Amino acid sequence: MSRPKKCRCVCCKLESDYFKPRGIPLSGLDEVNLEIDELEALRLADYEGLYQQEAAKRMNVSRATFGRIVEAAHRKVADAILHGKALKIEPQETPGGDL
């Protein structure tokens, strides 16, 4: 049994939660699911330009955990772009089941 995820501080506000290649019907696309904490890691590291230590502090996780989160996010976004997949941003469920 794996350890439950620690609460992570996420401050980004979504304007859209779905991206797909233009001109291809959604029914014909595979999906890649990007979790909200992965999006926050991308925002802090790539958009805000923070070093991993500072970004990890803002998300209330260790630097190593932040590194794993942002690495997974980069892999998922690259997969969606390179293979023409839809990218769906999903909210993270909290341990109590609330969002």
N, C-alpha and C positions, 0 to 999 in steps of 0.2 A: 504494500500500500504506500503510495507516495504521500509526501508531506503536503498539507494544504497550502495554497498560495497566500502569502502575506498581502495585506491591503497595500495598494500602490496608489500614490497620488497622481491623478491625471487631471490636467487643467485645460486641455484643448477642447474647443467647441467645434463641432462638425457642421459644415454647410452642406455636405453630401456624404452619404455613407456607402455609395456604390459607384464604381468606375468600370467602364467596359470599352473595348475597342469599337470605334465608329464603324457603322455599316454592317455589323454582324448582329443578327437577332440574338437576344439573350438566351433563348431556348437552345441555340447551337453552341454555347460557350461553356467551358469548364470554369469553376469558381475557385478562387484562392481566398481564404478567410484570414483577414488581418485583425487581430485583437486590438482593443482600444489602448492597452498599455504598450503594444508594439508601435502603434501610431504615435503615441506620446513620446516614445523613445526616438522615433524618427524626427519628430518636431524639435525636440531638445538638441539632439546631436547634429542633425543635418540642416534644419531651418534656422535654429537659434545659434548654432555653431559652438555649443558648450562642450567642454571636455567631459569625458565619461564620469569623472569623480563628482563634478558639480551637478551634472544631469542626474546621477544616481541619488544624490542628496535630495534633489527636488522631487524625485519619484519615491523617496523613502525606501530605497533598496540598496544593496551593496553594489560596489563598482563592478564586481564580477557578474552579478545578476543582471545589471544594466547591460553589460557587454553581451551577454547571452540573448537578452531581449532584442537589442538593436541588430544583432547578427541574424536572428530569425526573421526580423522585419525586413531587412535588406534582401534576404534570400527569397521571401515571399513576393516582394514587389518586383524583383528581377524576374522571377518565374512568370508572373502575370504579364509583364512587358514583353519578355522574350518569346513566350509561347502563346500570346494573344488570348489570355484568360481574363475573365472579369475579376475585379478586386472588390470584395465585400468587407466593410469594416463592421466588426461585431462588438457590442458592449461586453465587458467582462462581468460575469456573474459573481456576486459576493457570496461568502460562505453561507449566509442566511437565506440566499435565494433572491434577495432584492437587488435591483440595479441602481 
